[in-house]
């Protein structure tokens, strides 16, 4: 599925909430990486683990911005193989792995762990966060940017349901849980919640959905074109 996403700027399969509504989806993704680098507060000599790292694009930017050493795990081998081809990433640090299972890393190994819209595929959030807690050094930071339902979400509201549908079409996220479920999972795993912030991605969803509608129209037209034996 990630190959289909190369048609637009969401190859990394995440839809960022709007930091600057005047900018494109791609520019807002760049702003996200800068904000993430600031939030996890790492620098040269520090080690960072990316849960669900995809092709390593976000991890690579974090390394460039901070000078840290980045590691990544992803369940999709084809994406890890793509990360291996990136000259800015170490092949030894990017492996096929499942954050729903015990991690192949020692205790107190990382200064920060982060994920960007990957943990909706966690089968047990609390268990996954406990593994993150185990591999983090004391005082280390866990940053999770993910999809969650806020208090104003109404499952019976057709407009709300359409926005969720469009988001799924763009990012293929998994579970859709209330933010309190996330917060409780953090705390039960041993973390102190420093900041829990909810922001809308509606503007970004609309921009990207409009782009995909154009692609859909083009492909629909092409599939209707029939071979003309008398043509060139």
Phi, psi and omega in degrees: 000327183296335178293326178295330183287350177290350176294336179228188182277015180250035179305327181282001171060042170222147180242107184285141169297153187290118171271317177225105186293344179281343183265166180285172175301315181299317179293324177291329174295321178295320177296323177300315182298320178295319179293320179297316179301322179290319184294320184278349169051055178244165179211195182301133181094346179273157179243135184230137178249131179253112175284128179063055191287352182060228181272005176087009184296314181293316179301318180298319178293320179298318179297317180294319183287329188245339185082006181284169174263124186253144174236155178209146173233144178207144185282342183267109183300323182297326179286322177296319178298326176291322177297323180298333181279351180281116183295344180271357181241146179273125180301327183293339186263356181240118188226156172289125182201160184236116181287359174273000179237166176304137184280146179272048178227149180284169178292149174055040185266330189245148175275337178204150172232136178219160171213150175236102175053050175242333191278004170291351175259013173286130179281337177211098185304315183299317179297317179297318179293328177294323176293320176298319179297321182294318185275350178279145172289155175305130182087358179292162185248135171250123178242126181232120176250108187214172180277133178210153176276132176264174186299330183278355180291130181241111182296342180265355182275119184298323179295318178296317181296325179293320178297319178294320178299314180297322179294319178297320181296328183274324189240349179055039179290161185265256183291149178236098189243155177294147184298334179293330177296317177296312183299317179296322180295319176302308185295318181293338178276352177112359183276150168263124181281112180276317181213131175229110189231134178248128179228150181279143175246016186303314182298319181291322179298316181296318180297313183287325178295323177297321178295315182291330176296325177294316177300318181298320180295318179296313182295323179297319179295317182296323182289341180271347180286124181256150179294129180256107182303332182271357182272186180283000000 
